[in-house]
Amino acid sequence: MLNAPPLPTSLKYIVATLKVAKRLDPRSIVQLVKSADVKAQDLVAYADFHHSPADSYGRQLVARGPNFEVMVMSWLPGDFSAIHDHGHTQWGAVQIFGQAEHATFRVRQQQLRTTARWQVQPGDIVPVGHDLIHQMGNPTQQPFLSLHVYGFPEAIENVTGDARIYDPVKGIIQRVDGGVFYALPKQAIKKTEPGVFGDAPTQLRHQQDVQHRLAQMQQARILSHS
């Protein structure tokens, strides 16, 4: 990240701890983020609320170590990630500073099913494990930021690389090394492979989210040519 601002004390604490900590897991990362006492204003320097409408949310790298990544995501009203996992990530946590919607999924009997969908309260911290399949986004009219910490037990080039994006309508999986966005261009997709279809609620919600993102992209194109 060019011209990166100095890290606030809370994020310095997280990064310094990750550099020396051993045997981490999702629970210990939640405790680390909690003890860092991160405030929403600590993340403002990394906000990207002017992200492209082609991106489902803003995504900024804050710090990287041999085996971890710390990022800040920016969520405009209506921004939602696709259904995804976190690639190589083995442990992590997400602290959300807004009224986010969070959903979890599980493959059962060869079907992707929504296991829970709820509203996260500002400041809540969500653990991230290797098996987590989830989605989050902003159903409100107020933008907000979130802090994301991801890691692997040993040095690795891209902690969140090879993430899977699930399409429950087409029954496919897209492998990506970047943002888990809807309607990705072909060049952003490493590989497409067979996946599983979703149950009815999961398919319906996915279609609604895709249509919203496509409408945002179309509106941006119209405005750019007006």
C-alpha positions in Angstrom: 0.0 0.0 0.0 1.7 3.2 -1.2 2.0 6.1 1.2 0.6 4.0 4.0 -0.4 5.9 7.1 1.3 5.0 10.4 -0.5 2.3 12.2 -2.6 3.3 15.2 -1.7 1.8 18.5 -4.4 -0.8 18.4 -3.3 -2.2 15.1 0.4 -2.0 16.0 -0.5 -4.2 19.0 -2.2 -6.8 16.8 0.6 -6.9 14.2 3.4 -7.1 16.9 1.6 -10.0 18.6 1.0 -11.9 15.4 4.8 -11.6 14.6 5.7 -13.6 17.7 2.6 -15.6 18.6 2.6 -19.4 18.3 -0.2 -22.0 18.0 -2.9 -19.5 17.1 -6.6 -20.4 16.4 -9.8 -18.5 15.8 -10.6 -18.2 19.5 -7.2 -16.7 20.3 -7.4 -14.2 17.4 -10.8 -13.1 18.7 -9.2 -12.5 22.1 -6.3 -10.7 20.5 -8.5 -8.3 18.6 -10.7 -7.8 21.7 -7.7 -6.9 23.8 -6.4 -4.5 21.2 -9.4 -2.3 21.8 -9.8 -1.3 18.2 -12.0 1.7 17.5 -13.8 2.5 14.3 -11.7 5.7 13.9 -8.5 3.6 13.9 -9.6 2.3 10.5 -10.6 5.5 8.8 -7.2 6.1 7.2 -7.7 2.8 5.3 -11.3 3.4 4.2 -12.2 2.9 0.5 -15.8 4.1 0.2 -15.1 5.2 -3.3 -14.5 1.7 -4.6 -15.6 0.7 -8.0 -19.3 -0.4 -8.3 -17.8 -3.6 -9.9 -16.3 -4.3 -6.4 -18.8 -5.7 -3.9 -17.0 -3.7 -1.1 -13.8 -1.8 -0.5 -10.7 -3.8 0.3 -7.4 -2.4 1.7 -4.4 -4.2 2.9 -3.1 -2.7 6.2 -0.2 -5.0 7.2 1.3 -8.3 6.1 3.7 -10.7 7.8 5.1 -14.0 6.6 2.0 -15.8 7.7 -0.7 -13.2 8.3 -2.7 -10.4 6.7 -4.5 -7.5 8.3 -7.1 -5.8 6.1 -9.8 -3.2 6.3 -13.1 -3.5 4.3 -15.4 -0.6 3.5 -19.1 -1.3 3.2 -21.5 1.1 1.4 -25.2 0.7 1.8 -26.1 -2.5 -0.2 -22.6 -3.8 -0.4 -22.4 -7.6 0.1 -19.7 -10.2 -0.4 -20.4 -13.3 -2.4 -20.7 -16.6 -0.5 -17.1 -17.6 0.2 -14.4 -19.2 2.3 -11.0 -17.7 3.0 -8.6 -19.9 1.0 -5.5 -21.0 2.8 -6.5 -19.2 6.0 -6.5 -21.4 9.1 -7.3 -18.8 11.8 -8.7 -15.3 11.9 -11.3 -12.9 13.1 -13.4 -10.0 11.8 -14.5 -7.0 13.9 -17.4 -5.2 12.4 -18.2 -1.5 13.2 -21.7 -1.3 11.9 -25.1 -3.0 11.7 -23.8 -5.7 9.3 -25.7 -8.8 8.2 -23.8 -12.0 8.5 -24.7 -15.4 7.2 -23.1 -18.8 7.5 -23.5 -21.8 5.2 -22.8 -25.5 5.2 -22.7 -28.2 2.5 -25.1 -30.9 3.6 -26.3 -33.8 1.4 -24.7 -32.3 -1.6 -26.5 -29.0 -1.2 -25.3 -25.6 0.0 -27.6 -24.5 2.8 -27.9 -21.3 4.8 -27.4 -22.3 8.4 -27.9 -18.8 10.0 -28.4 -15.2 9.0 -28.4 -12.4 11.6 -27.6 -8.8 12.3 -24.2 -8.1 13.8 -23.9 -5.4 16.4 -21.2 -2.7 16.1 -18.0 -3.9 17.6 -18.9 -7.6 17.4 -16.0 -9.9 16.6 -16.6 -13.0 14.4 -14.1 -15.9 14.5 -12.8 -17.2 11.2 -11.7 -20.8 10.7 -10.6 -22.8 7.7 -14.0 -24.4 7.3 -16.1 -21.3 7.5 -18.3 -20.5 4.5 -20.0 -17.2 5.0 -21.2 -13.9 3.6 -21.4 -10.4 5.1 -22.7 -7.1 4.0 -24.4 -3.8 4.7 -28.3 -3.9 4.7 -28.5 -0.4 6.2 -28.3 3.1 4.8 -25.1 3.9 6.7 -21.6 3.0 5.5 -19.2 1.2 8.0 -15.8 -0.4 8.2 -14.6 -3.8 9.3 -11.2 -5.1 10.4 -10.1 -8.5 9.1 -7.2 -10.6 10.5 -6.2 -13.8 8.7 -3.4 -16.2 9.2 -1.7 -19.5 8.5 0.6 -21.7 10.8 3.7 -21.0 8.7 5.0 -18.6 6.1 2.9 -18.5 2.9 2.8 -16.2 -0.1 -0.9 -15.4 0.0 -2.8 -16.2 3.2 -6.2 -15.6 1.7 -5.2 -17.0 -1.7 -7.2 -19.7 -3.5 -10.5 -18.6 -1.8 -13.6 -20.3 -3.1 -16.7 -18.2 -4.2 -19.8 -20.4 -4.2 -22.5 -19.9 -6.9 -25.5 -21.8 -5.5 -27.6 -21.2 -8.7 -25.1 -22.4 -11.3 -23.6 -25.0 -8.9 -20.1 -23.9 -9.5 -17.1 -22.7 -7.5 -14.7 -19.9 -8.6 -11.2 -19.9 -7.2 -9.8 -16.4 -6.6 -6.8 -14.7 -5.0 -8.5 -11.3 -4.4 -11.8 -9.9 -3.4 -14.8 -12.2 -3.2 -17.0 -10.1 -5.4 -20.0 -10.8 -7.5 -19.8 -10.8 -11.3 -16.1 -11.0 -11.4 -14.4 -10.6 -14.8 -12.8 -13.7 -16.2 -9.2 -12.4 -15.6 -9.9 -12.3 -11.9 -10.9 -15.9 -11.7 -8.1 -18.5 -11.4 -10.3 -21.5 -12.0 -13.9 -22.6 -12.2 -14.8 -26.0 -10.9 -18.0 -28.0 -10.1 -19.7 -27.1 -6.9 -23.1 -27.7 -5.3 -26.4 -26.1 -5.8 -28.1 -24.2 -3.0 -31.4 -24.8 -1.3 -34.3 -22.6 -2.2 -33.6 -19.7 0.3 -29.9 -19.7 -0.6 -30.5 -19.5 -4.3 -33.2 -16.8 -4.0 -31.0 -14.6 -1.8 -28.0 -15.1 -4.2 -30.0 -14.1 -7.2 -31.2 -10.9 -5.4 -27.6 -10.0 -4.5 -26.3 -10.6 -8.0 -29.0 -8.5 -9.5 -28.3 -5.7 -7.1 -24.6 -5.7 -7.9 -25.3 -5.8 -11.7 -27.7 -2.9 -11.3 -25.1 -0.9 -9.5 -22.5 -1.6 -12.2 -25.0 -0.6 -15.0 -25.9 2.6 -13.2 -22.3 3.5 -12.9 -21.8 2.9 -16.7 -24.7 5.1 -17.5 -23.5 7.9 -15.3 -20.0 7.7 -16.8 -21.4 8.2 -20.3 -23.8 11.0 -19.4 
